[in-house]
Structures are given as structure tokens and as C-alpha cells.
Amino acid sequence: SAHISGGNVGTLLVPFVGLGLIHAIGWQATVAVFGIPALLAGGTILLTVREDHGAYRRAAEASGTPREHFRAVIARKDLRAILGASLVAAGGRGLDIVAPFMLLYLQGPLGLSEETTALLYALLLVGAIIGPLLAGTISDRYGRRPTLIVYYVLCAAGILAFVAAGSNLALLVPLMLPFGTAVFSESPVLQAFLADRALGPLRDVAFAVYFTAAFGVGAGWAWIIGQIVQHASYPAAFAVMAASYLGAAFLVSLVRGPAPGAPTATQPTGVPTGST
């Protein structure tokens, strides 16, 4: 959750910092300046992080081929439910779907001023920073599954409340921060849930499928929501986003019991399942 919050800080700051740099030094130099933090971060990881890649690769190869791992991921009902939740919830994902369409709705049909829209949008995006940290702490204490279900329900309620509030600032101002805190938090908790369920070398393939599917479907969802706005209305589009949250909550609710291969209460963590 911390790395998601840190990344969101960068996402929020880059447009403002980049605009100032472009005016001051031009876009070519700005691109070069933005490359410096990436080089520093990569160099720090290279010099300070140690891993036995050879041993891990041998263990992964001994456990099966990538194709076999992929089949194992798809065969698992719990992993299919988590992957399905990521695809469905992408219809209301924070920075990709909700934030842009909320901004357009505030400035367009609601007719709010640029200053007011900027304030409301800022409150929403602050949630992208504090939300993942809060959700990570809660899910560590109470579990991924119940946390996700509650957060998805809160997201659905929040977006419906946003539509119901209309242009009433007395309702919108206190709503935007808690809604942003919820809507920007489901994805990192869902990733943690996947990591808890996909153990060993299977985890690599599970995350490969997760990110390919979840981010690949985002463009499709943006087109679908845009078509709903164009041919129906913004409230209808927001209702579809709310439905996507509830659909994801249902899929997450299907994941029950311990992950296959997970240590039991009577089995030490370091002992593989089935060992004597």
C-alpha cells in the first residue's frame, strides 16, 4: 500500500511540476530531468537489494513450466474470482475512470467554476495518497476479503451519493475526501489478496495475468463509460460504475477458506504441504 500511495503522490505532482519545467527549460530538458529520479531509484535497487535469482529460477522451473502455471491459475476458483473482480472493478477504477469523468461532470452538467472544481478534485485526489495506507492497515488487521467487500460497498454508496448531491457544495465538499480514500484503495488491497492466495512460483504467473487483464481492460471500460455518457447521461454512467463495485464485491465474497498449499495452524510455515 505504501508504494501505491508513493506512486500516487508522483502522479499528482508530475503535471504541476512538469508544466513549470516546460515553461522554464523546454520539454526536451524536462523529459531528461524526469528521467533522473528513475535512474537514481534503479541504481539504488541494483546496489542495495540482494536476491538469489539462480535458486529462485531453479525452484520455479522445477515446479513446472509457465504454461502449466497459467493453467493452474485459471483452474483455481479463488484466483479466478480475484481476477474477475479486478476486471469488473476496473469499470470504476480511480485515476483511470472515476476521476476524469467526475471532473467532466463537475465542470459540464453541474456548471461549477474552475476554482470550485479544482478544490473538489483536489479533495478526491488526496484520498489517493492516504487511502491505500489506511486500507492496508485495516486489511492487515481484519483480513483482505472483508476489507475489500466493505470498501466496494462504500465505493458504490459514495458514487451514488455524489450523483444525488448534485451541485450542492455543502454535500460535495465533505463527500469527496472519504470517497477518494475508498475508491483509490481497492486495487492495492486486491493485489495483496492475490499475493496471499497465489503461493510460490504460481504467484509470478498470477500477477502477470492480473496486470495484463486488469490494465488491458481499462481502455475498454473507458470507451464503454464514454458511450454511456454520450448516449444516455452522466448519472447512468456513474450507476454503471457503482454496479461494477458491487459486482466485484460479490466475486470477492466467493473466495473462502485458506489458500491451497497454505500452512495450517498445526503446520510450521517453513514446512511444505504434504511433507512428513
C-alpha positions as CSV (number, residue, x, y, z in Angstrom):
1,S,0.0,0.0,0.0
2,A,2.9,2.4,0.8
3,H,4.3,2.0,-2.7
4,I,0.9,2.7,-4.3
5,S,0.5,5.9,-2.2
6,G,4.0,7.0,-3.1
7,G,3.3,6.4,-6.8
8,N,0.0,8.4,-6.5
9,V,2.0,11.3,-5.0
10,G,4.2,11.3,-8.1
11,T,1.2,11.0,-10.4
12,L,-0.5,14.1,-8.7
13,L,2.7,16.2,-8.7
14,V,4.0,15.5,-12.2
15,P,1.5,17.7,-14.1
16,F,2.2,20.7,-11.9
17,V,6.0,20.2,-11.8
18,G,6.2,19.3,-15.4
19,L,4.2,22.4,-16.5
20,G,6.6,24.7,-14.7
21,L,9.7,22.9,-16.0
22,I,8.4,23.0,-19.6
23,H,8.0,26.8,-19.3
24,A,11.4,27.2,-17.7
25,I,13.7,24.8,-19.7
26,G,11.6,23.3,-22.5
27,W,10.1,19.9,-23.0
28,Q,13.2,18.0,-24.0
29,A,15.1,19.0,-20.9
30,T,12.0,18.3,-18.8
31,V,11.9,14.7,-20.1
32,A,15.6,14.4,-19.2
33,V,15.0,15.8,-15.7
34,F,12.1,13.3,-15.1
35,G,14.5,10.5,-16.0
36,I,16.9,11.3,-13.2
37,P,14.7,10.0,-10.3
38,A,14.1,6.8,-12.2
39,L,17.9,6.3,-12.7
40,L,18.6,7.0,-9.1
41,A,15.8,4.6,-7.9
42,G,17.0,1.9,-10.3
43,G,20.6,2.3,-9.2
44,T,19.7,2.2,-5.5
45,I,17.8,-1.1,-6.0
46,L,20.6,-2.5,-8.0
47,L,23.2,-1.7,-5.4
48,T,21.3,-2.4,-2.2
49,V,18.7,-5.2,-2.9
50,R,20.1,-8.7,-2.9
51,E,18.4,-11.8,-4.2
52,D,19.4,-15.4,-5.1
53,H,17.9,-15.3,-8.6
54,G,19.5,-18.5,-9.6
55,A,18.0,-20.5,-6.8
56,Y,14.6,-19.0,-7.3
57,R,14.7,-19.7,-11.1
58,R,15.6,-23.3,-10.4
59,A,12.8,-23.7,-8.0
60,A,10.4,-22.1,-10.4
61,E,11.5,-24.4,-13.3
62,A,11.3,-27.4,-11.1
63,S,7.7,-26.6,-10.2
64,G,6.5,-26.5,-13.8
65,T,6.5,-24.5,-17.0
66,P,4.9,-21.1,-17.3
67,R,2.1,-22.7,-19.4
68,E,1.4,-25.2,-16.6
69,H,1.4,-22.3,-14.0
70,F,-1.0,-20.4,-16.2
71,R,-3.4,-23.4,-16.4
72,A,-3.1,-23.8,-12.6
73,V,-4.0,-20.1,-12.1
74,I,-7.1,-20.4,-14.3
75,A,-8.1,-23.7,-12.7
76,R,-8.3,-22.2,-9.2
77,K,-11.8,-20.9,-8.4
78,D,-10.4,-18.4,-5.8
79,L,-7.9,-16.9,-8.2
80,R,-10.5,-16.7,-11.0
81,A,-12.8,-14.8,-8.6
82,I,-10.0,-12.3,-7.7
83,L,-9.0,-11.8,-11.3
84,G,-12.7,-11.4,-12.2
85,A,-13.1,-8.8,-9.5
86,S,-10.2,-6.8,-10.9
87,L,-11.8,-6.9,-14.4
88,V,-15.2,-5.8,-13.1
89,A,-14.0,-3.2,-10.7
90,A,-11.9,-1.6,-13.5
91,G,-15.2,0.0,-14.5
92,G,-14.9,2.3,-11.6
93,R,-11.1,2.5,-11.1
94,G,-9.9,5.7,-9.5
95,L,-7.4,7.6,-11.7
96,D,-8.5,5.8,-14.9
97,I,-12.3,6.1,-14.8
98,V,-13.8,7.8,-11.8
99,A,-11.6,10.9,-11.5
100,P,-11.7,12.0,-15.2
101,F,-15.5,11.5,-15.6
102,M,-16.1,13.2,-12.2
103,L,-14.1,16.2,-13.3
104,L,-16.0,16.4,-16.6
105,Y,-19.3,16.1,-14.8
106,L,-18.5,18.9,-12.3
107,Q,-17.4,21.3,-15.0
108,G,-20.0,20.3,-17.6
109,P,-23.6,19.4,-16.5
110,L,-23.2,20.8,-12.9
111,G,-21.6,24.0,-14.2
112,L,-19.3,24.6,-11.3
113,S,-16.5,27.2,-11.6
114,E,-12.9,26.1,-12.3
115,E,-11.9,27.1,-8.7
116,T,-14.6,25.0,-7.1
117,T,-13.9,22.1,-9.4
118,A,-10.2,22.2,-8.6
119,L,-11.0,22.2,-4.9
120,L,-13.3,19.2,-5.1
121,Y,-10.9,17.4,-7.4
122,A,-8.0,18.0,-5.0
123,L,-10.1,16.6,-2.1
124,L,-10.8,13.5,-4.2
125,L,-7.1,13.0,-5.2
126,V,-5.9,13.5,-1.6
127,G,-7.6,10.2,-1.0
128,A,-5.3,8.5,-3.5
129,I,-2.4,9.2,-1.0
130,I,-3.9,8.4,2.4
131,G,-6.4,5.8,1.2
132,P,-4.0,2.9,0.3
133,L,-2.1,3.4,3.6
134,L,-5.3,3.2,5.6
135,A,-6.7,0.3,3.7
136,G,-3.5,-1.7,4.0
137,T,-3.5,-1.3,7.8
138,I,-7.2,-2.2,8.0
139,S,-6.8,-5.3,5.8
140,D,-3.7,-6.5,7.7
141,R,-5.8,-6.4,10.9
142,Y,-9.2,-7.6,9.7
143,G,-8.4,-9.5,6.6
144,R,-8.4,-8.8,2.8
145,R,-11.7,-10.3,2.0
146,P,-13.9,-8.4,4.5
147,T,-12.0,-5.2,3.8
148,L,-12.5,-5.4,0.1
149,I,-16.2,-6.1,0.4
150,V,-16.7,-3.2,2.7
151,Y,-14.7,-0.9,0.5
152,Y,-16.5,-1.9,-2.7
153,V,-19.8,-1.2,-1.0
154,L,-18.6,2.1,0.3
155,C,-17.4,3.0,-3.3
156,A,-20.8,2.2,-4.7
157,A,-22.6,4.2,-2.0
158,G,-20.2,7.1,-2.4
159,I,-20.6,7.4,-6.1
160,L,-24.4,7.3,-5.8
161,A,-24.2,9.9,-3.1
162,F,-22.1,12.0,-5.4
163,V,-24.8,11.9,-8.1
164,A,-27.5,12.6,-5.5
165,A,-25.6,15.6,-4.2
166,G,-25.8,17.4,-7.5
167,S,-24.1,20.9,-7.3
168,N,-24.8,21.2,-3.5
169,L,-21.3,22.1,-2.1
170,A,-22.5,21.5,1.4
171,L,-22.8,17.8,0.5
172,L,-20.0,17.6,-2.1
173,V,-17.1,19.0,0.0
174,P,-17.4,16.5,2.9
175,L,-18.1,13.7,0.5
176,M,-15.1,13.9,-1.9
177,L,-12.2,13.1,0.6
178,P,-13.8,9.9,2.1
179,F,-14.9,8.8,-1.3
180,G,-11.5,9.3,-2.7
181,T,-10.0,7.4,0.2
182,A,-12.2,4.4,-0.6
183,V,-12.1,4.4,-4.4
184,F,-8.3,4.6,-4.6
185,S,-7.7,1.8,-2.1
186,E,-9.4,-1.3,-3.6
187,S,-6.8,-2.1,-6.1
188,P,-3.8,-2.4,-3.8
189,V,-5.8,-4.5,-1.3
190,L,-6.9,-6.7,-4.1
191,Q,-3.3,-7.2,-5.2
192,A,-2.4,-8.1,-1.6
193,F,-5.3,-10.6,-1.6
194,L,-3.9,-12.2,-4.8
195,A,-0.5,-12.4,-3.2
196,D,-1.9,-14.1,-0.2
197,R,-3.7,-16.7,-2.3
198,A,-1.2,-17.4,-5.0
199,L,1.8,-19.0,-3.3
200,G,5.3,-19.9,-4.5
201,P,6.2,-19.7,-8.2
202,L,2.5,-19.6,-9.1
203,R,2.4,-16.0,-7.8
204,D,4.5,-14.7,-10.7
205,V,2.2,-16.0,-13.3
206,A,-0.9,-15.0,-11.3
207,F,0.3,-11.4,-11.2
208,A,1.3,-11.5,-14.9
209,V,-2.3,-12.4,-15.7
210,Y,-3.7,-9.9,-13.2
211,F,-1.9,-6.9,-14.5
212,T,-2.3,-7.8,-18.2
213,A,-6.0,-8.3,-17.7
214,A,-6.8,-5.5,-15.3
215,F,-4.9,-2.8,-17.1
216,G,-5.8,-4.1,-20.5
217,V,-9.5,-3.9,-19.8
218,G,-9.2,-0.3,-18.6
219,A,-9.3,1.1,-22.1
220,G,-12.4,-0.9,-22.9
221,W,-14.1,0.4,-19.8
222,A,-13.2,4.0,-20.6
223,W,-14.8,3.5,-24.0
224,I,-17.9,1.9,-22.5
225,I,-18.4,4.6,-19.9
226,G,-17.8,7.3,-22.6
227,Q,-20.5,5.8,-24.8
228,I,-23.0,5.7,-21.9
229,V,-22.3,9.4,-21.2
230,Q,-22.8,10.2,-24.8
231,H,-25.9,8.2,-25.5
232,A,-27.5,8.3,-22.0
233,S,-26.2,10.5,-19.3
234,Y,-23.5,11.0,-16.7
235,P,-25.8,9.7,-13.8
236,A,-26.3,6.5,-15.9
237,A,-22.5,6.1,-16.3
238,F,-22.0,6.6,-12.6
239,A,-24.6,4.0,-11.9
240,V,-22.7,1.5,-14.1
241,M,-19.6,2.3,-12.0
242,A,-21.5,1.6,-8.8
243,A,-22.7,-1.7,-10.3
244,S,-19.1,-2.6,-11.1
245,Y,-18.1,-2.1,-7.5
246,L,-21.0,-4.3,-6.3
247,G,-20.1,-7.0,-8.9
248,A,-16.5,-7.0,-7.7
249,A,-17.7,-7.3,-4.0
250,F,-19.8,-10.4,-5.0
251,L,-16.9,-12.0,-6.7
252,V,-14.6,-11.4,-3.7
253,S,-17.2,-12.9,-1.4
254,L,-16.9,-16.2,-3.3
255,V,-13.3,-16.6,-2.1
256,R,-13.5,-18.7,1.1
257,G,-11.2,-20.8,3.2
258,P,-7.4,-20.9,3.2
259,A,-5.4,-20.8,0.0
260,P,-4.5,-24.3,-1.3
261,G,-1.0,-25.1,-0.1
262,A,-1.0,-22.5,2.7
263,P,0.4,-23.6,6.1
264,T,-2.2,-24.8,8.5
265,A,-2.4,-23.9,12.2
266,T,-0.5,-27.2,13.1
267,Q,2.0,-26.9,10.3
268,P,5.1,-24.7,10.6
269,T,5.4,-22.0,7.9
270,G,8.7,-23.4,6.6
271,V,7.3,-27.0,6.0
272,P,5.8,-27.6,2.6
273,T,2.3,-29.0,2.4
274,G,2.4,-32.8,2.4
275,S,5.9,-33.1,4.0
276,T,6.5,-35.6,6.7
